[in-house]
Every structure is written in C-alpha cells, then in structure tokens.
Amino acid sequence: MVDLHTQLLHKADALLEQEITTGKPVVAAWGLMNAGKSYLLNMLTNHIQTECFRTNDIRETAELKEFETDDFIFLDTPGLDANNGDDLIAQQGAAKADIVLFVHQPQGELEKIEIDFLRKLKDSFGQYADQNIILILSKSDVETPDKIEAIEKRMLEQCRDDLGFNPRCYAISGSRFHAGVTQKQEGLVRASHLYDLAQHLDSLNTDAYAVKRERQLVAIDEIIAEFKQLENELHAKQLQAKTKIQHGFQPFDKAMDDFRSWMHHNLNKFPAV
C-alpha cells in the first residue's frame, strides 16, 4: 500500500512538472499489433518508396518512433495487447498525443480489448475526445465496399453506445494510395481516402496547448480520485484491524469481568482485618 502511495506521488510530481508548450500537434497512431499503424504513417508522411516507420507481418515497432513534418509530429507506437512492456510504451505515446489515430483492421467490429483501451483514451481527452480521437479502418481494400461500410457503421455505434462519444471514422487503403502514387493513377489515390484523412487533420487546427492542458487536468483529477480511493481502503483496513483486535480481547475481557464478579461476591465472606 505504501508503494502505491509512492507511485501516485511520483506520478503527480511528473505530471505537474511536465512543461506544456505551443509546438506542433503530435499525431499518434494507436491500435492492436499489425493493425496497419506504421504503413498508415508512412503514407501520411509521404514515405512511399522508403519506409520511415518499419512495417512487417510480425511485431516490429517496440518503441516510440517520431517523424516531424511542416505541420505535425507523427508518432508510431507499439501494438497494444502484445505484452505489458509494449502496452506501457504505447500508453506513454498516447499520453504525448494531441490527436490519436486509432487503427482497426476490418475483420469485424471493435474487439472488447480495443473498447477497453478506447475507453481510457476517450476519458483522458476530456472535452476533446470527439474531435481529437479519429477511428481508422485500415486495409479497406481487403473487403467489399458494403462490408467496409457495415463495419464502419458498427464501430461508430459501439463508440456512441458503449463509450459515449462520437468520433470521425475513415476507411483507408494504404496499398491503393501507394499504387496510385507510384503508378500515377489519381483514381486509386482518391479511392484510398488517405487525402480525405490528411485534409481533416489539416482542418483541425488543433490548439496543442489547450489539448495538453485539458489532458493534464483530467489526469490530475484521476490521481486525486486514486488518492481518495487509497485513503478509503486504508480507513477500511484500519477499522478491520481495530475490530479484529477488539474481538481478540473479548475472551480476556470476559475473564476479567468474571474475576471481578467473583471477587465482589466472595469478598463479603472474609472478615474485616
């Protein structure tokens, strides 16, 4: 319990000492392993021929990777739910972000683990959650348009009904964009919808300072709530310990009461000296 108290104090100190600046907005790609985060960022940062963010069918990103453009700092994060170490690094990346692209593969609706991660992320953004968390349905070319539309609709329903917020969602095909650029086929580029996402990012005009400040205030409220919960738990343990001690002394107290009664009853039998 003392260790938890120390951890909360360190967490609070780190948060309060964190400098909030008015730099470029940080855009982090977040999602399960192999969801398509790195490929998406390569396309958004015009790394068409040479990868900036490494991609593979196996676990590739195990640390935070940044690339700065004229308008944004793009941040790649490890896949969620791979292992505890990767989850921690991914959480640290999301904590730095002013905008999060939550990337989901089109195998179906959002999984429970994704909803759990999204819930914490949504809470951390406070009033900016609807605007600054963007759902990305990646690899949209692997399914029919009707299937992609159905999955996108279901994802938005889950966010609205299960999480209580209404983010935007973009169905993106990085492979179409790549082919369209390399083959100079404008139709493929348009069909990829990547420029739609890029234009939306440009239109956000995110006030990075305001978003960081909001996220800091939300985090402080969470720490205060954790301290209160810890205080309540300590108080409950204190009462439990007192009750246990009192119950432990009951046989002794009864013996003492019996002894006093015996003394009071038998002292009259002895003549005064």
MARMIMI-191597 format. One line per field, with one value per atom (N, C-alpha, C): y, x, z; residue number from 1. Coordinates in pm, whole numbers, always signed. Atoms other than C-alpha are relative to their C-alpha. Example, Ala and Ser with C-alpha at 12.3 -4.5 7.8 and 13.67 -1.06 7.14 Angstrom:
BEGIN
Y <- c(-119;-450;+120;-119;-106;+109)
X <- c(+89;+1230;+90;-82;+1367;-77)
Z <- c(+0;+780;+0;-6;+714;+73)
num <- c(1;1;1;2;2;2)
This chain:
BEGIN
Y <- c(-121;+0;+126;-113;+232;+21;-9;+151;+71;-65;+254;+149;-141;+580;+73;-59;+649;+15;-5;+567;+116;-109;+811;+136;-126;+1085;+29;-17;+1028;+37;-27;+1025;+144;-138;+1353;+100;-90;+1516;+11;+1;+1411;+78;-66;+1539;+151;-143;+1876;+69;-57;+1927;-2;+10;+1846;+137;-131;+2152;-7;-8;+2246;+112;-99;+2421;+12;-23;+2553;-48;+53;+2336;-61;+66;+2137;-110;+110;+1895;-135;+136;+1538;-93;+95;+1278;-141;+135;+925;-104;+115;+605;-104;+88;+363;-114;+112;+18;-132;+133;-357;-28;+38;-525;-38;+27;-543;+59;-65;-313;+86;-84;-109;+141;-134;+185;+56;-49;+209;+30;-21;+174;+128;-121;+445;+124;-116;+685;+20;-15;+612;+73;-66;+716;+147;-137;+1026;+91;-80;+1139;-9;+9;+1068;-86;+99;+782;-114;+94;+600;-112;+98;+427;-53;+37;+425;+15;-4;+338;+88;-68;+576;-81;+84;+366;-145;+136;-1;-82;+85;-245;-144;+143;-623;-76;+83;-911;-46;+36;-976;+128;-115;-747;+76;-79;-466;+119;-121;-145;-34;+28;-190;+125;-126;+174;+112;-114;+519;+51;-49;+648;+127;-129;+1012;+42;-68;+1199;+134;-135;+1574;+54;-66;+1746;+151;-144;+2114;+33;-33;+2091;-90;+96;+1783;-75;+102;+1545;-132;+129;+1192;-100;+89;+924;-142;+141;+546;-65;+65;+326;-152;+146;-47;-45;+56;-268;-29;+25;-285;-148;+137;-615;-104;+95;-770;-53;+36;-767;+126;-112;-546;+112;-103;-368;+86;-75;-271;+86;-76;-163;+127;-117;+70;+106;-96;+230;+63;-52;+263;+101;-93;+430;+131;-122;+674;+82;-70;+755;+71;-61;+818;+120;-111;+1042;+125;-115;+1266;+62;-38;+1293;+108;-96;+1582;-55;+69;+1368;-147;+144;+988;-61;+80;+777;-142;+136;+457;-93;+80;+197;-138;+128;-109;-74;+82;-393;-39;+25;-475;-145;+138;-824;-3;-8;-706;+119;-112;-478;+13;-20;-338;-113;+105;-610;+60;-49;-587;+69;-59;-517;+138;-130;-231;+101;-88;-86;+42;-32;-105;+105;-98;+82;+134;-124;+335;+74;-65;+400;+85;-76;+506;+119;-109;+711;+111;-99;+884;+82;-70;+969;+98;-84;+1113;+128;-118;+1360;+97;-91;+1508;+54;-63;+1758;-10;+9;+1699;-140;+139;+1328;-15;+13;+1359;+50;-65;+1583;-63;+33;+1451;-149;+144;+1073;-36;+32;+954;-150;+142;+596;-20;+35;+447;-147;+137;+138;-29;+19;+19;-115;+112;-216;-21;+7;-134;-70;+67;-292;-151;+146;-645;-49;+37;-639;+79;-72;-533;+133;-130;-173;-13;+18;-295;-50;+54;-492;+108;-109;-196;+101;-96;+34;-53;+61;-211;+1;+2;-243;+142;-139;+135;+46;-36;+183;-63;+71;-77;+60;-62;+79;+130;-127;+417;-22;+34;+257;-40;+43;+95;+120;-119;+426;+83;-80;+602;-69;+70;+334;-51;+59;+175;+101;-92;+468;+143;-132;+776;+112;-109;+968;-31;+11;+1029;+46;-39;+1027;-11;+22;+1051;-133;+126;+735;+9;+2;+696;-141;+129;+375;+25;-34;+388;-125;+105;+173;+55;-45;+237;-58;+64;-9;+69;-74;+177;+133;-129;+505;-20;+28;+356;-28;+32;+211;+122;-119;+532;+100;-95;+745;-52;+55;+512;-18;+21;+441;+123;-126;+797;-19;+23;+683;+74;-86;+958;-69;+71;+730;-86;+82;+492;+86;-91;+783;+47;-45;+915;-115;+115;+565;-43;+36;+525;+79;-93;+814;+54;-49;+899;+152;-147;+1258;+58;-47;+1288;+11;-3;+1199;+114;-106;+1434;+138;-129;+1721;+25;-16;+1654;+39;-36;+1665;+148;-140;+1997;+94;-85;+2132;+11;-1;+2051;+126;-117;+2341;-15;+33;+2177;+98;-80;+2407;-96;+101;+2178;+35;-42;+2383;-31;+21;+2366;-150;+144;+1990;-58;+50;+1919;+44;-51;+2138;-78;+77;+1958;-140;+136;+1617;-1;-9;+1730;+14;-19;+1848;-129;+127;+1519;-98;+92;+1323;+35;-42;+1530;-44;+46;+1457;-151;+146;+1086;-35;+25;+1099;+32;-36;+1278;-110;+108;+1007;-125;+116;+739;+18;-28;+908;-21;+16;+918;-148;+143;+551;-67;+56;+468;+36;-42;+671;-83;+80;+484;-144;+137;+150;-10;-2;+242;+13;-17;+356;-130;+128;+29;-103;+94;-170;+34;-42;+37;-48;+46;-39;-151;+146;-404;-46;+36;-415;+26;-29;-245;-104;+102;-488;-133;+125;-782;+0;-12;-654;-10;+5;-599;-141;+139;-949;-88;+80;-1087;+17;-25;-927;-43;+39;-1050;-110;+103;-1372;+55;-59;-1171;+91;-90;-906;-78;+82;-1177;-61;+60;-1345;+103;-106;-1013;+36;-28;-944;-110;+113;-1293;+7;-9;-1240;+110;-110;-905;-42;+47;-1062;-98;+99;-1348;+70;-74;-1104;+74;-76;-889;-93;+93;-1192;-65;+78;-1356;+86;-84;-1061;+12;-12;-1042;-120;+119;-1389;+9;-12;-1274;+109;-104;-1091;+113;-116;-745;-18;+16;-742;+127)
X <- c(+82;+0;+86;-92;+291;+62;-57;+442;-95;+99;+118;-6;+1;+117;+120;-120;+474;-12;+20;+386;-91;+93;+95;+67;-71;+317;+96;-92;+578;-77;+83;+304;-49;+49;+163;+113;-114;+507;+39;-38;+591;-101;+105;+258;+4;+0;+279;+126;-124;+639;+8;-2;+555;-24;+10;+611;-100;+98;+320;+40;-46;+436;-100;+91;+268;+63;-63;+457;-100;+86;+324;-82;+81;+38;+68;-53;+151;-114;+100;-43;+54;-47;-5;-91;+75;-110;-3;+21;-253;-90;+86;-408;+68;-54;-356;+117;-115;-49;-45;+26;-42;-131;+123;-342;+25;-31;-160;+43;-36;-36;+121;-124;+315;-18;+23;+202;-80;+81;-58;+88;-86;+204;+99;-88;+439;-70;+75;+167;-30;+31;+72;+122;-123;+435;+75;-57;+498;+125;-107;+737;-53;+61;+616;+98;-99;+935;+87;-87;+1142;-76;+74;+991;+70;-47;+1031;-42;+55;+810;-1;-20;+904;-127;+119;+630;+43;-27;+616;-123;+112;+375;+20;-27;+544;+17;-18;+590;+125;-112;+810;+28;-19;+755;-4;-7;+872;+39;-32;+945;-72;+63;+813;+91;-74;+918;-67;+56;+872;+49;-41;+877;-72;+56;+824;-17;+29;+659;-14;+16;+588;-110;+117;+261;-20;+26;+270;+126;-96;+485;-77;+67;+375;+75;-58;+431;-55;+39;+426;+18;-3;+356;-5;+10;+389;-146;+135;+87;-51;+62;-149;-30;+37;-211;+101;-105;+118;+68;-54;+283;-5;+13;+289;+97;-99;+608;-43;+47;+469;-120;+118;+141;+41;-46;+327;+58;-58;+524;-110;+111;+206;-82;+74;+29;+77;-82;+320;-11;+16;+289;-133;+133;-83;-8;+2;-20;+64;-66;+203;-85;+70;-51;-105;+110;-280;-113;+96;-453;+40;-28;-482;-78;+61;-549;-11;+19;-700;-27;+2;-631;-58;+72;-857;-3;+10;-835;-145;+141;-1158;-45;+47;-1209;-141;+132;-1529;-7;+18;-1646;+119;-105;-1421;-2;-9;-1297;-12;+16;-1354;+127;-125;-986;+20;-10;-1000;-93;+94;-1307;+54;-58;-1130;+110;-106;-828;-59;+63;-1051;-70;+71;-1250;+97;-99;-937;+51;-48;-817;-102;+108;-1152;-11;+8;-1164;+116;-118;-811;-6;+9;-905;-108;+102;-1198;-88;+90;-1392;+50;-56;-1161;-9;+2;-1238;-65;+70;-1489;+85;-74;-1262;+137;-142;-915;+32;-19;-966;-69;+52;-1011;+14;-4;-1102;+48;-50;-912;-31;+27;-1050;+101;-111;-730;-25;+2;-673;-141;+140;-1020;-18;+10;-937;-14;+7;-944;-144;+142;-1326;-79;+87;-1615;-42;+45;-1737;-117;+115;-2063;+45;-50;-1872;+73;-73;-1645;-98;+101;-1946;-70;+68;-2115;+90;-94;-1803;+17;-15;-1757;-122;+123;-2120;-4;+2;-2088;+101;-102;-1767;-51;+53;-1934;-113;+105;-2234;+61;-66;-2000;+55;-54;-1830;-112;+112;-2163;-68;+81;-2345;+82;-81;-2060;+92;-100;-1823;-50;+58;-2044;+72;-56;-1857;-15;+31;-1884;+118;-117;-1550;-29;+4;-1497;+68;-60;-1404;+34;-43;-1207;+44;-41;-1180;+114;-122;-826;+59;-77;-641;+138;-135;-271;+56;-52;-198;-54;+54;-433;+73;-69;-267;+140;-136;+79;+1;+8;-21;-38;+43;-194;+111;-111;+110;+109;-111;+369;-39;+46;+157;-67;+61;+24;-144;+143;-337;-82;+73;-543;-122;+118;-846;+31;-40;-662;+32;-31;-536;-128;+129;-891;-70;+68;-1023;+64;-68;-766;-53;+54;-932;+108;-105;-593;+7;+1;-610;-117;+113;-952;+42;-50;-787;+100;-101;-494;-65;+70;-730;-72;+68;-925;+100;-103;-605;+38;-34;-518;-109;+112;-865;-20;+22;-848;+54;-61;-616;+8;+1;-564;+84;-73;-467;+72;-74;-196;+10;-11;-157;-128;+129;-529;-27;+22;-544;+88;-92;-236;-46;+48;-375;-122;+119;-709;+38;-39;-540;+73;-68;-323;-100;+103;-627;-78;+70;-807;+86;-91;-501;+13;-7;-477;-125;+124;-843;+3;-10;-773;+91;-93;-478;-67;+71;-691;-99;+95;-957;+72;-77;-688;+45;-38;-564;-119;+119;-919;-35;+26;-968;+99;-102;-639;-30;+35;-748;-116;+114;-1080;+41;-46;-903;+80;-76;-664;-91;+96;-954;-74;+70;-1138;+90;-94;-825;+23;-17;-786;-118;+117;-1143;+2;-8;-1091;+100;-102;-775;-51;+56;-950;-101;+102;-1240;+65;-71;-1000;+64;-63;-812;-105;+107;-1136;-54;+48;-1258;+103;-105;-920;+4;-3;-953;-130;+127;-1309;+14;-16;-1206;+67;-69;-968;-94;+94;-1232;-105;+100;-1484;+60;-66;-1233;+16;-15;-1165;-133;+133;-1539;-42;+35;-1590;+79;-84;-1299;-51;+53;-1438;-128;+125;-1779;+28;-34;-1621;+55;-57;-1421;-108;+106;-1725;-91;+87;-1928;+66;-67;-1664;+71;-68;-1504;-82;+85;-1803;+14;-15;-1720;+120;-120;-1390;-22;+18;-1397;+99;-89;-1251;+116;-118;-899;+16)
Z <- c(+0;+0;+0;-2;+79;-138;+133;-261;-96;+86;-433;+29;-39;-238;-61;+57;-350;-151;+144;-710;-39;+29;-702;+17;-21;-561;-115;+113;-833;-127;+117;-1096;+2;-14;-964;-24;+19;-949;-147;+141;-1305;-84;+77;-1432;+20;-30;-1257;-52;+49;-1369;-153;+146;-1733;-62;+65;-1947;-116;+108;-2174;-94;+97;-2488;-115;+113;-2802;-130;+120;-3051;-95;+98;-3344;+68;-55;-3269;-23;+11;-3204;-40;+49;-3404;+20;-30;-3266;-64;+49;-3440;+110;-117;-3184;-43;+34;-3210;+28;-24;-3183;-95;+82;-3327;-140;+141;-3708;-52;+47;-3741;-123;+114;-4005;+37;-48;-3796;-75;+60;-3938;-149;+143;-4300;-22;+9;-4247;+16;-24;-4108;-114;+116;-4397;-113;+106;-4640;+35;-42;-4438;-6;+0;-4428;-132;+135;-4800;-9;+12;-4736;-87;+93;-5044;-38;+45;-5160;+115;-112;-4841;+131;-126;-4504;+102;-120;-4215;+123;-108;-3990;-50;+48;-4023;+10;+5;-4123;-20;+16;-4109;+46;-46;-4052;+144;-138;-3719;+81;-88;-3418;-40;+50;-3546;+89;-79;-3352;+148;-144;-2993;+79;-65;-2917;-75;+65;-3000;-112;+116;-3342;-50;+39;-3447;-138;+124;-3776;-4;-3;-3798;-142;+127;-4094;+26;-19;-4151;+100;-81;-3958;+122;-107;-3733;+40;-40;-3535;+4;+7;-3627;+88;-100;-3364;-19;+11;-3416;+136;-131;-3113;-17;+7;-3036;+0;+0;-3088;+140;-130;-2793;+16;-37;-2615;-52;+38;-2738;+126;-132;-2395;+87;-94;-2085;-30;+31;-2189;-117;+116;-2528;+35;-41;-2371;+72;-76;-2135;-94;+94;-2420;-86;+80;-2629;+81;-85;-2335;+14;-10;-2298;-130;+127;-2669;-10;+4;-2641;+94;-95;-2339;-57;+63;-2555;-110;+124;-2836;+23;+7;-2922;-87;+86;-3188;-4;+7;-3184;-115;+106;-3492;+52;-53;-3352;-118;+123;-3622;+29;-17;-3660;-133;+121;-3910;-27;+34;-4099;+15;-20;-3954;+61;-61;-3784;+93;-93;-3506;+94;-99;-3235;+102;-100;-3002;+139;-137;-2628;+49;-46;-2565;-63;+64;-2816;+66;-68;-2647;+136;-131;-2310;-15;+24;-2448;-41;+47;-2624;+114;-112;-2305;+81;-77;-2115;-81;+85;-2411;-9;+10;-2450;+128;-128;-2079;+16;-18;-2093;-83;+86;-2370;+45;-49;-2181;-111;+96;-2393;-144;+135;-2692;-60;+46;-2731;-138;+128;-3018;-116;+107;-3221;-21;+11;-3146;+4;+20;-3149;-131;+133;-3506;-24;+31;-3596;-144;+133;-3889;-26;+44;-4060;-111;+92;-4228;-98;+95;-4522;-58;+42;-4656;-135;+130;-4992;+12;-15;-4843;+10;-9;-4811;-103;+93;-5031;+61;-53;-5002;+97;-89;-4843;+137;-126;-4580;+79;-66;-4504;+59;-50;-4471;+123;-115;-4232;+123;-112;-4015;+56;-43;-4005;+79;-71;-3903;+138;-128;-3629;+98;-86;-3494;+62;-49;-3465;+100;-96;-3291;+134;-124;-3038;+76;-66;-2967;+63;-51;-2924;+118;-100;-2722;+118;-107;-2523;+67;-52;-2480;+17;-19;-2508;-72;+79;-2775;-148;+142;-3148;-85;+81;-3331;-149;+144;-3704;-31;+43;-3893;-148;+139;-4216;-38;+55;-4418;-98;+75;-4558;-66;+66;-4811;-34;+27;-4790;-128;+121;-5070;-125;+114;-5308;-17;+7;-5217;-55;+46;-5270;-151;+143;-5607;-82;+72;-5709;-19;+9;-5634;-92;+80;-5787;-147;+138;-6096;-59;+42;-6117;-47;+28;-6107;+105;-94;-5947;+57;-49;-5920;+121;-114;-5686;+122;-112;-5479;+67;-57;-5436;+74;-60;-5361;+132;-126;-5082;+118;-102;-4889;+95;-88;-4743;-2;+6;-4868;+79;-82;-4701;+147;-138;-4369;+17;-11;-4437;+3;+2;-4517;+132;-129;-4199;+108;-98;-3994;-15;+24;-4157;+49;-38;-4082;+150;-145;-3713;+65;-62;-3640;+150;-142;-3307;+81;-95;-3026;+94;-75;-2890;+148;-139;-2573;+76;-66;-2491;+22;-13;-2556;+109;-103;-2344;+139;-130;-2065;+46;-35;-2075;+47;-36;-2065;+135;-129;-1773;+114;-103;-1576;+24;-15;-1645;+78;-69;-1530;+148;-140;-1211;+75;-63;-1135;+26;-17;-1186;+118;-111;-944;+133;-123;-683;+36;-24;-723;+52;-45;-681;+145;-139;-362;+94;-83;-226;+17;-8;-310;+95;-89;-136;+145;-136;+169;+54;-43;+182;+31;-23;+153;+130;-124;+434;+122;-109;+653;+28;-16;+589;+67;-62;+680;+147;-138;+996;+86;-74;+1104;+16;-5;+1019;+106;-99;+1231;+143;-133;+1526;+42;-31;+1505;+35;-26;+1492;+138;-133;+1797;+110;-99;+1986;+19;-8;+1904;+68;-62;+2011;+150;-144;+2354;+69;-62;+2410;+106;-105;+2595;+125;-114;+2816;+78;-66;+2886;+78;-69;+2977;+126;-117;+3209;+111;-99;+3381;+64;-56;+3420;+95;-88;+3567;+130;-120;+3804;+93;-83;+3923;+70;-60;+3979;+115;-104;+4176;+123;-111;+4388;+77;-67;+4458;+81;-68;+4553;+121;-106;+4774;+103;-97;+4948;+130;-120;+5186;+93;-83;+5312;+95;-82;+5457;+105;-105;+5797;-19;+9;+5806;+94;-85;+5945;+85)
num <- c(1;1;1;2;2;2;3;3;3;4;4;4;5;5;5;6;6;6;7;7;7;8;8;8;9;9;9;10;10;10;11;11;11;12;12;12;13;13;13;14;14;14;15;15;15;16;16;16;17;17;17;18;18;18;19;19;19;20;20;20;21;21;21;22;22;22;23;23;23;24;24;24;25;25;25;26;26;26;27;27;27;28;28;28;29;29;29;30;30;30;31;31;31;32;32;32;33;33;33;34;34;34;35;35;35;36;36;36;37;37;37;38;38;38;39;39;39;40;40;40;41;41;41;42;42;42;43;43;43;44;44;44;45;45;45;46;46;46;47;47;47;48;48;48;49;49;49;50;50;50;51;51;51;52;52;52;53;53;53;54;54;54;55;55;55;56;56;56;57;57;57;58;58;58;59;59;59;60;60;60;61;61;61;62;62;62;63;63;63;64;64;64;65;65;65;66;66;66;67;67;67;68;68;68;69;69;69;70;70;70;71;71;71;72;72;72;73;73;73;74;74;74;75;75;75;76;76;76;77;77;77;78;78;78;79;79;79;80;80;80;81;81;81;82;82;82;83;83;83;84;84;84;85;85;85;86;86;86;87;87;87;88;88;88;89;89;89;90;90;90;91;91;91;92;92;92;93;93;93;94;94;94;95;95;95;96;96;96;97;97;97;98;98;98;99;99;99;100;100;100;101;101;101;102;102;102;103;103;103;104;104;104;105;105;105;106;106;106;107;107;107;108;108;108;109;109;109;110;110;110;111;111;111;112;112;112;113;113;113;114;114;114;115;115;115;116;116;116;117;117;117;118;118;118;119;119;119;120;120;120;121;121;121;122;122;122;123;123;123;124;124;124;125;125;125;126;126;126;127;127;127;128;128;128;129;129;129;130;130;130;131;131;131;132;132;132;133;133;133;134;134;134;135;135;135;136;136;136;137;137;137;138;138;138;139;139;139;140;140;140;141;141;141;142;142;142;143;143;143;144;144;144;145;145;145;146;146;146;147;147;147;148;148;148;149;149;149;150;150;150;151;151;151;152;152;152;153;153;153;154;154;154;155;155;155;156;156;156;157;157;157;158;158;158;159;159;159;160;160;160;161;161;161;162;162;162;163;163;163;164;164;164;165;165;165;166;166;166;167;167;167;168;168;168;169;169;169;170;170;170;171;171;171;172;172;172;173;173;173;174;174;174;175;175;175;176;176;176;177;177;177;178;178;178;179;179;179;180;180;180;181;181;181;182;182;182;183;183;183;184;184;184;185;185;185;186;186;186;187;187;187;188;188;188;189;189;189;190;190;190;191;191;191;192;192;192;193;193;193;194;194;194;195;195;195;196;196;196;197;197;197;198;198;198;199;199;199;200;200;200;201;201;201;202;202;202;203;203;203;204;204;204;205;205;205;206;206;206;207;207;207;208;208;208;209;209;209;210;210;210;211;211;211;212;212;212;213;213;213;214;214;214;215;215;215;216;216;216;217;217;217;218;218;218;219;219;219;220;220;220;221;221;221;222;222;222;223;223;223;224;224;224;225;225;225;226;226;226;227;227;227;228;228;228;229;229;229;230;230;230;231;231;231;232;232;232;233;233;233;234;234;234;235;235;235;236;236;236;237;237;237;238;238;238;239;239;239;240;240;240;241;241;241;242;242;242;243;243;243;244;244;244;245;245;245;246;246;246;247;247;247;248;248;248;249;249;249;250;250;250;251;251;251;252;252;252;253;253;253;254;254;254;255;255;255;256;256;256;257;257;257;258;258;258;259;259;259;260;260;260;261;261;261;262;262;262;263;263;263;264;264;264;265;265;265;266;266;266;267;267;267;268;268;268;269;269;269;270;270;270;271;271;271;272;272;272;273;273;273)
